Amino acid sequence: MEKSGRKPVSCFEGTPQLGHVGTFEMGHMKFRIDKSTIGGIAIAALGIGFGLVLDGGKIAQVLQPTAALIVIGGTIGAVMVQFPLSIVGQAFTHLKDVFFNPDSESDAIVQNLLRYAYKARKEGLLSLDSELAKIHDSFLKESLMLAIDGANASDLRKMMELHLDYHGEKDARIPKVFEAAAGFAPTIGIIGAVLGLIQVMQRLQDINEVGKGIAVAFVATIYGVGSANLLFLPWAGKLRIRMRERQVIQEMTLEAIISIVEGVNPRALEMQLKRFLVSAKRPSLQKVASR
């Protein structure tokens, strides 16, 4: 996909550079901190913390490194048993999609697709061959290459839908890693609590320490249930949303390329593509396409 020195979401190259407050650049992409994720975690933590304090407790009572180690270590280990290491690594890599939002690229994609449609209408489909070298998005490049090579609309749709299905299956594994972690964490927390109670039972002769020991033992349960419901499950849900957004863009790209192959009037294509614009100001696509 041709863009003015910018690469698609899937390209991450170079060293991150700080931009305006709350943003940074990686490669040619700009990212903004996801305020919803950060704010949600902060509100949940503050709400639970204030509730504990109002009930007469102390924050220090739930800050137990041993319990955290048991829950985190046990959960990661269980996840690694269930999933291949490559998938676990991809899941942690995709956490950036939870905490950071890349600038939307749908406007640039729509403008380029419409420009290709007008060029193909005026100069023929083969004229788009000169555009291939400028396209960085692999899905768009492959779709356009098949169109230029003479694939009919039906064959093009079948081949690229297989591509979408294959990558959709691979992407679906990523949220499942965190969903599995959400299932394991509470149980690992119970294991941590039982381990703590075992230590308490060995010191029954000191009755003054028994109550404190039991309280500390159950902190592992809090960590397990809390991480599952405040972190792992929300992360999985947000990743599904992000991946679906990318799938929609690819589906839009495929439909536009098929329309170009079928010779659909660019103005009719413009009406279809306008719904994918996300900017508040929607310039005339025809003016952009005619550049």
PEDAFEN-V174430 format. One record per residue. N is the residue number from 1. RES is the residue in one letter. D_LAST is the distance of its C-alpha to the last C-alpha in Angstrom with 1 decimal. Layout:
# PEDAFEN-V174430
n=N res=RES d_last=D_LAST
n=N res=RES d_last=D_LAST
This chain:
# PEDAFEN-V174430
n=1 res=M d_last=15.8
n=2 res=E d_last=13.1
n=3 res=K d_last=13.2
n=4 res=S d_last=13.3
n=5 res=G d_last=16.8
n=6 res=R d_last=18.1
n=7 res=K d_last=20.3
n=8 res=P d_last=21.3
n=9 res=V d_last=24.5
n=10 res=S d_last=26.7
n=11 res=C d_last=26.1
n=12 res=F d_last=28.6
n=13 res=E d_last=29.1
n=14 res=G d_last=30.5
n=15 res=T d_last=32.8
n=16 res=P d_last=32.3
n=17 res=Q d_last=31.7
n=18 res=L d_last=32.6
n=19 res=G d_last=30.0
n=20 res=H d_last=30.8
n=21 res=V d_last=33.9
n=22 res=G d_last=33.7
n=23 res=T d_last=30.7
n=24 res=F d_last=30.4
n=25 res=E d_last=27.9
n=26 res=M d_last=28.5
n=27 res=G d_last=26.3
n=28 res=H d_last=22.8
n=29 res=M d_last=23.6
n=30 res=K d_last=25.1
n=31 res=F d_last=28.1
n=32 res=R d_last=30.0
n=33 res=I d_last=33.6
n=34 res=D d_last=34.3
n=35 res=K d_last=36.5
n=36 res=S d_last=37.7
n=37 res=T d_last=39.3
n=38 res=I d_last=40.8
n=39 res=G d_last=41.9
n=40 res=G d_last=43.4
n=41 res=I d_last=45.4
n=42 res=A d_last=46.6
n=43 res=I d_last=47.7
n=44 res=A d_last=49.5
n=45 res=A d_last=51.3
n=46 res=L d_last=52.3
n=47 res=G d_last=53.5
n=48 res=I d_last=55.7
n=49 res=G d_last=56.9
n=50 res=F d_last=57.9
n=51 res=G d_last=59.6
n=52 res=L d_last=61.6
n=53 res=V d_last=62.6
n=54 res=L d_last=63.5
n=55 res=D d_last=65.7
n=56 res=G d_last=67.6
n=57 res=G d_last=66.0
n=58 res=K d_last=64.4
n=59 res=I d_last=61.1
n=60 res=A d_last=63.0
n=61 res=Q d_last=64.6
n=62 res=V d_last=61.5
n=63 res=L d_last=60.3
n=64 res=Q d_last=62.0
n=65 res=P d_last=60.4
n=66 res=T d_last=62.7
n=67 res=A d_last=61.5
n=68 res=A d_last=57.9
n=69 res=L d_last=58.5
n=70 res=I d_last=60.2
n=71 res=V d_last=57.5
n=72 res=I d_last=54.5
n=73 res=G d_last=56.1
n=74 res=G d_last=57.5
n=75 res=T d_last=54.3
n=76 res=I d_last=52.2
n=77 res=G d_last=55.0
n=78 res=A d_last=55.1
n=79 res=V d_last=51.3
n=80 res=M d_last=51.5
n=81 res=V d_last=54.3
n=82 res=Q d_last=52.3
n=83 res=F d_last=48.9
n=84 res=P d_last=48.1
n=85 res=L d_last=47.4
n=86 res=S d_last=43.9
n=87 res=I d_last=43.0
n=88 res=V d_last=44.8
n=89 res=G d_last=42.8
n=90 res=Q d_last=39.5
n=91 res=A d_last=40.7
n=92 res=F d_last=41.4
n=93 res=T d_last=38.0
n=94 res=H d_last=36.3
n=95 res=L d_last=38.1
n=96 res=K d_last=35.2
n=97 res=D d_last=33.4
n=98 res=V d_last=36.3
n=99 res=F d_last=36.4
n=100 res=F d_last=32.8
n=101 res=N d_last=29.5
n=102 res=P d_last=26.3
n=103 res=D d_last=23.2
n=104 res=S d_last=21.7
n=105 res=E d_last=18.8
n=106 res=S d_last=18.4
n=107 res=D d_last=15.4
n=108 res=A d_last=13.4
n=109 res=I d_last=14.8
n=110 res=V d_last=13.9
n=111 res=Q d_last=10.2
n=112 res=N d_last=10.2
n=113 res=L d_last=12.6
n=114 res=L d_last=10.8
n=115 res=R d_last=7.8
n=116 res=Y d_last=10.8
n=117 res=A d_last=12.4
n=118 res=Y d_last=10.0
n=119 res=K d_last=10.0
n=120 res=A d_last=13.7
n=121 res=R d_last=14.3
n=122 res=K d_last=13.1
n=123 res=E d_last=14.3
n=124 res=G d_last=16.9
n=125 res=L d_last=17.6
n=126 res=L d_last=18.7
n=127 res=S d_last=15.3
n=128 res=L d_last=14.6
n=129 res=D d_last=17.6
n=130 res=S d_last=15.6
n=131 res=E d_last=14.0
n=132 res=L d_last=17.6
n=133 res=A d_last=18.5
n=134 res=K d_last=15.9
n=135 res=I d_last=17.1
n=136 res=H d_last=20.0
n=137 res=D d_last=20.9
n=138 res=S d_last=23.7
n=139 res=F d_last=23.7
n=140 res=L d_last=20.0
n=141 res=K d_last=20.5
n=142 res=E d_last=23.8
n=143 res=S d_last=22.6
n=144 res=L d_last=19.7
n=145 res=M d_last=22.1
n=146 res=L d_last=24.7
n=147 res=A d_last=22.3
n=148 res=I d_last=21.4
n=149 res=D d_last=25.1
n=150 res=G d_last=26.0
n=151 res=A d_last=27.4
n=152 res=N d_last=27.8
n=153 res=A d_last=26.8
n=154 res=S d_last=30.4
n=155 res=D d_last=30.9
n=156 res=L d_last=27.6
n=157 res=R d_last=28.6
n=158 res=K d_last=32.1
n=159 res=M d_last=31.1
n=160 res=M d_last=28.6
n=161 res=E d_last=30.9
n=162 res=L d_last=33.6
n=163 res=H d_last=31.4
n=164 res=L d_last=30.9
n=165 res=D d_last=34.6
n=166 res=Y d_last=35.7
n=167 res=H d_last=33.6
n=168 res=G d_last=34.6
n=169 res=E d_last=38.2
n=170 res=K d_last=37.8
n=171 res=D d_last=36.1
n=172 res=A d_last=38.8
n=173 res=R d_last=41.4
n=174 res=I d_last=40.1
n=175 res=P d_last=41.1
n=176 res=K d_last=44.3
n=177 res=V d_last=45.4
n=178 res=F d_last=45.4
n=179 res=E d_last=47.0
n=180 res=A d_last=49.7
n=181 res=A d_last=50.2
n=182 res=A d_last=50.7
n=183 res=G d_last=53.4
n=184 res=F d_last=55.2
n=185 res=A d_last=55.1
n=186 res=P d_last=57.6
n=187 res=T d_last=60.0
n=188 res=I d_last=59.8
n=189 res=G d_last=60.5
n=190 res=I d_last=63.7
n=191 res=I d_last=64.7
n=192 res=G d_last=64.3
n=193 res=A d_last=66.5
n=194 res=V d_last=69.2
n=195 res=L d_last=69.3
n=196 res=G d_last=69.7
n=197 res=L d_last=72.5
n=198 res=I d_last=74.3
n=199 res=Q d_last=74.4
n=200 res=V d_last=75.8
n=201 res=M d_last=78.5
n=202 res=Q d_last=79.7
n=203 res=R d_last=80.5
n=204 res=L d_last=82.3
n=205 res=Q d_last=85.2
n=206 res=D d_last=83.2
n=207 res=I d_last=82.6
n=208 res=N d_last=80.8
n=209 res=E d_last=78.0
n=210 res=V d_last=77.6
n=211 res=G d_last=75.7
n=212 res=K d_last=73.3
n=213 res=G d_last=72.8
n=214 res=I d_last=72.0
n=215 res=A d_last=69.4
n=216 res=V d_last=67.7
n=217 res=A d_last=67.8
n=218 res=F d_last=65.8
n=219 res=V d_last=62.9
n=220 res=A d_last=61.6
n=221 res=T d_last=61.3
n=222 res=I d_last=59.3
n=223 res=Y d_last=56.9
n=224 res=G d_last=56.6
n=225 res=V d_last=56.0
n=226 res=G d_last=53.8
n=227 res=S d_last=51.5
n=228 res=A d_last=51.1
n=229 res=N d_last=50.2
n=230 res=L d_last=48.4
n=231 res=L d_last=46.5
n=232 res=F d_last=46.4
n=233 res=L d_last=45.9
n=234 res=P d_last=43.2
n=235 res=W d_last=41.4
n=236 res=A d_last=41.5
n=237 res=G d_last=40.2
n=238 res=K d_last=37.2
n=239 res=L d_last=36.3
n=240 res=R d_last=36.3
n=241 res=I d_last=33.9
n=242 res=R d_last=31.5
n=243 res=M d_last=31.7
n=244 res=R d_last=31.2
n=245 res=E d_last=28.0
n=246 res=R d_last=26.7
n=247 res=Q d_last=28.0
n=248 res=V d_last=26.2
n=249 res=I d_last=22.8
n=250 res=Q d_last=23.8
n=251 res=E d_last=25.1
n=252 res=M d_last=21.8
n=253 res=T d_last=20.0
n=254 res=L d_last=22.6
n=255 res=E d_last=22.5
n=256 res=A d_last=18.7
n=257 res=I d_last=19.2
n=258 res=I d_last=22.2
n=259 res=S d_last=20.4
n=260 res=I d_last=17.9
n=261 res=V d_last=21.1
n=262 res=E d_last=22.8
n=263 res=G d_last=20.1
n=264 res=V d_last=19.8
n=265 res=N d_last=17.7
n=266 res=P d_last=14.3
n=267 res=R d_last=15.3
n=268 res=A d_last=18.6
n=269 res=L d_last=17.0
n=270 res=E d_last=15.1
n=271 res=M d_last=18.5
n=272 res=Q d_last=20.0
n=273 res=L d_last=17.6
n=274 res=K d_last=17.8
n=275 res=R d_last=21.3
n=276 res=F d_last=20.3
n=277 res=L d_last=18.5
n=278 res=V d_last=21.0
n=279 res=S d_last=19.8
n=280 res=A d_last=21.6
n=281 res=K d_last=18.7
n=282 res=R d_last=16.4
n=283 res=P d_last=13.2
n=284 res=S d_last=11.7
n=285 res=L d_last=10.2
n=286 res=Q d_last=8.9
n=287 res=K d_last=6.8
n=288 res=V d_last=5.6
n=289 res=A d_last=5.5
n=290 res=S d_last=3.8
n=291 res=R d_last=0.0
